């Protein structure tokens, strides 16, 4: 997870930005990759990382921004699943 601070000349606002773990399942021309979030596949930009198919990355606003170990990727994905399930149960 990444925390972002945005500063304004009058106020300071804290905004939480989330990067989501995903597995690279395809690499296309033009630094485009297809990633799998577990139940969703999406095209992302690979300009910021050097990855291979099967590796995990953190994705933020359509860009893979960091490589993760497979263990970190799967563990973080499971935490996201649990949080989402808890939010659904609370409704």
N, C-alpha and C positions, 0 to 999 in steps of 0.2 A: 504494500500500500504506500502511496506517496502523498504527502501533505504539501499543499501549496499555500503560500501566503500571497495575497494580492494587496498592494498598497495603493492608496488613493491620497491625494493631497490633503483631504479633509478627514478621512477616516481610515482605519486599518481593518480589513475584513479577512477572517480566516475561512478558507474554503477547503474542504477535503476533496482531493482528486483521487480516484481509485484506478489502479492498473490491475487488469485481470489476467490470470495465468491462462495460457493456451498452448496447445501442441501444434507445431508446424507440420501440416500434412501434405502440402504441395508448395513448390516454388515455381513461379512463372517469370516470364521475361519482364524486365523493367523494375526489378526489386519488389515485385508483388508476391505475397505469400498467401496461402489459404491456411487458416488456423482453425483448430477444433477446441471449443470451450467445454466440451463434454456432451452438450445437447444442441449445439449451434455451430455452424461453420461460417466463416467470414473472411473476406479479403482484407489484408492489412499491408501496410508499407514495411519493407525490411531494410530501409536505408540506414538505420542507426545501429544495426547488429549484424554480425556475421553468423548465420545459423544454417543448419542442415535439417532435412526432413527428419522428424522424430524428436527433435529437441523442443524444449519448452521455453516460452518467452513471456514477458509481461507486456500486455497491450494496453496502451493509453491513447485515446482519441484516434484510433485507426493506425497507430504506429507501434511496432514492436520496439520497446525501449531498452530491454535488458534480457539477457539469457538467464534461465533458471536450470538447476539440476532437475532431472525427472522427478526425484523424490520431493523437492520443494514445490514443483508444479502440481503434482498430484495431491500433496498435503494441503496446499493453499486452495486448490479447487474444491476439496472436501470441506474446508472451513467455509468457503463461500456458499456451498450447497446447504450446510447446516444453518447458517445465518438466514438464508432465504427461506428455508423450511420453517424456522422459528417465526419469521415475520408473517408467513402465510397462516401459521397456527394461531397467531395473536389476533388475526382479523376476524 
